[in-house]
Amino acid sequence: MNAKSEILRVEFHGNGSEKLAVPMSDVGHTLVALQQMIYKCYLYNEGRLKPGAKLKQENRDAFALQVASVEEGSFILALAPFMKYADVVTVLIPVVQLLIKILSDYRKRRVEQHISDEVKESNLLNQIYDQMKEIARRIGGNIQSIEFVPTNGFAVNKVVIDTDTRDYVRSLAKKLIPVKKKKTIEALVKRIDVREYWANVIETKDEKKFRVIGLEDNDIDMVIHELDKHKGKEKETEPEFIIKGRPIRRIGKGVISFQLLEMDSIKLKKKPVPRQPKKKAVSR
């Protein structure tokens, strides 16, 4: 295959200068994860990156990569578009540039900060976490680093995934990252489920569920007390509570049944007392 068609090189490096033997499973898992990230970067550029979103078959074919060549020394794979579409390289260029930028954010330990700040690419950083874990899992033993090197004049530098990056990716597995922007959520509380784990669950009348961190015992007692007072009464008299806090992102969780919230406060919302109609004076 013509070297001009190459778009990305994947280089596996070991400890020394000896020829590196890389298990086929490590190569396969790395390439599959890389391909999935390319698909997600394309969906992101198209404004269609959502949990569960998939490419149509013709798009999958257009953005599929194949191994163009294998070089000696360190184990080096040159990747090129699988299909010979006239404009596929033109479309792949911004996709690969975005991929390298996202890989670099993991390399430079910027993921938590970007997600907390809700930067433009924070959703993409979150969505490719599982693929980053798969690549990071290959580091260790014979493989000390994996380099992703754009070719043919890309205006971005290579990214090296090494043991430091691997450890960082692993550390993100159970991280809960509050976003910086405070938000106030008004919810009509249906019930509180006290969990033994790290949070309680508040279920609202509109079927939304918040897994809440920082809910104190006296807050729980207050809510339960107010709800108990109105059992069996008319719906209009049910208490409303104002929940104030920061949304929390959990790395790699594109779809969750609970919205995570770091609680600042939960208070009973006072309802205006309806005016009583004036009694008409009775004429004698």
N, C-alpha and C positions, 0 to 999 in steps of 0.2 A: 504493500500500500504506500502511496506517495506520502513522504514526510510532511508535505504542506497541508495534508488533511488532518494531521494530529492536532488535538485541541487541549489535551491535558496529559501530564505524565504523573504516574504514581510510583514513588521510589521507596522501597523497603530497605532500611539500613540496619546493620548489626553492630557488634562491638569493634571488630577489627577490619583489616583489609582483605580477609579471606572471602572467597565466594560465598554468598549468603544463600542458604537453602531455606525456602519459605514453604510451610505446609500449604497444600492446596486449599484446605478449609479456611485458612487465614486470608488467602488471596480472594477466595469466593465471597466470604462475608464482607470483606472490605469493598469489593466492587459492587455487590448488591446494595450495601448501605450508601455508597457514593451515587449510584444510579437513582435511588429513591430520593436523595437530597437534591439531585438535579431536577427531578420531576417537581419537587416541592418548590424549588426556587423559580421554576417556570410558572407554576400556579400563582406564586406570590407576585411575580412581575405582571401577571394577567389580572391580579385582584381577585383571584378565585381560591386562595388558600384558606380552606376551612376544614375542621375535623372531619375526616372521612371522605374528603374530596378526592376524586380520581380523574386521571386523564383518559380521554377517549383513545381507542386502540391506535388510530392513525397518529395521534400526538405521541403516544408511547413509542411507536416505531420511529417517528421523526427525531425524538430526543434520546433514543437509545444509543449507547456507546459500545464499541467493540475494541478488543485489544488489537492494535495495529502492529506492534512489534514488542519483543522482549530483549532486553540488553543484559550483557554479562556484568560481572562484578557484583555490586549491590543489585538486588532484584528490582528491575525497572520495567514498568509497563507503560507503553505509549498508547493513549486512547484516542479514538477518532469516531466521528458519527457513523452509525451503522448503515443508515440509508443515504443514498446519494441525491438528496433534495437540493435544488439549486440554492435555496435561501436558508438551509438549516444551520450552516455555520454562522451566518449573520445573526440568526435568532439565538444561537447557543452562546455567542460571545457575551451578551449582558447576563445570561444565566450563569455562566462560569465565573464571571467577575463577581456576581453576587455571592455565589458559593464560596469563593476564596475570602470574601469579606466576612462572611458568617463564620467560617472556619477560623479566621484570624481573631474574631471576637472571643471564641472559646480559647484559643491559644493565649490571648492576652488577658484572660480572666475578666472579661467585661460583661459576661452574661447577666449576672445578678443586677449590676448597675443599670444595664439597658432595660431589663424587664421592670425594675423598680421605677425608672424614669418614664416607662412606657414609650420608648423611642419607636420610630416607624417600623423597624425590623423585629421588634420584640416578639411578635407572634411567630415569626419564622424561626427565631432562635429557640423558642419553646417547642415548635413542631418537629424540629430535626433532632431533638435531644436523644431519642431512641437510636437513631442512626449514629450519632456521635458516640454513644455508649458502645455500640457494636464495633466501631473502628478503634476506640480506645482500648477495648478488651484484647485487641491483637498485640498491644505493646507489652513487652516482657519476654524473658528468655532470649531467643536468638534475635528477635526483632526489637530494636531499641528506639526506632523512630520510623514514621511514615511521612514522606514529603509529598505534597500536592503542588505540582509545578505547572502553571499555565504556559502554553507554547504559542508560537506564531504571533508575537507582538502584543500580547495582552498588557494592559497598563496596570497590572497588579503583580505583586511579588508572590513568591512561593510561601506556603505555610507548612511548618513542621509540627507534627503531632508526636510528642515524646512522652517520657514518663511523668513529667510535671503536668502536661496537659491531661494525661490519663487520670492522674490523681485528682485534678480539679474537676473533671467530668464526673468521676465517682462521688466526689463530695457534694455534688448538686442533687443527688438522687432523692434526698428527703428534705431538701431545703424548701422553706416557705418564705416567699419574698413579698412583703407588703409593698404596694405601690405608694409612691410619695404623695400623690394627690388625694386629699381627704374627700370623702363623699358621704353625703347624708342619705340614708335610705329610710323611707317611711313604709312600714309594713304592718298589716293587720295580722297579729300573731294568732295562730291556731293552737299551737302547743309547743312545749319545750321538752326535748328528749335529753336527759342527763346521761352523758356517756362517760365510761371509765377511761377512755383514751384521752387525746390531747384537746378535745373540744366538745362543746355541746351543740345540739342541733335545734335550730328554730325553724319551724314550718309555718308558712304564712297561708292566708286564705286563698291567695292566687296560685297555690301549689308550688311556690318557690321554697327552696330549702337553703338555709345558711348554716354552714358549719362554723361556729363562732369561737374564737379564741379570746380569752380575757373576760369571760362572763363570770362575775363573782356570785357567791352563794346568796348574798342579800338581793342581787338582781333577780336570780331565779325565784327566790321566795316572793318577791314583789309581783312578778309576772303571774306566778301560779295563784297567788292570793287574789289578784284582780280578776283573773279568768274564772276562778271558783265563785266569786261574788255574783257573776253574771250567768251562771249555768241555768238553763231553763227559761231565761228571759228573752225578750225580743232581740232580733239581730241588730236593730238600730242602737241598742244600748251596750253592745259588746265593746270592750276597751280597745283602743288603738295604742300602739307603742311606736315611738320614734327610735330607730336604731342608728347610731352614728359610729362610723369606723372606716377603716381602710380595706379595700379589696386586697386579697392575697393571691398571688400566683404560685402554683406548684409546678416545678419544672417537669416537662414531658407529659403533663396531663392535658391533652387537647379536649377531652370530653370528661366532665366530672358531674356526678349527680348532685353535688353540693356546691354552692358558691361559698368560697372561703372569705371570711371577714374577721379582721382584727378589731375587736370591740373597744370603743372609747366609752360609750354610754348607752343605756337603754332606759327610756323614761316613758311614763304614762302620758299620753297626749290628752290634754284637757279639751273636752268638747264644750262648745258654747251652750249655755243654758237657754233652751228655747223660751221665747217670750210668751207669757200667758196672756190670752186675750182679755182685754178690759171688760169687766162686767158692766152691762148697761144699767143705768139708774132706773129703778122701778118707779114709775109715776103713781102717785096716790090719787 
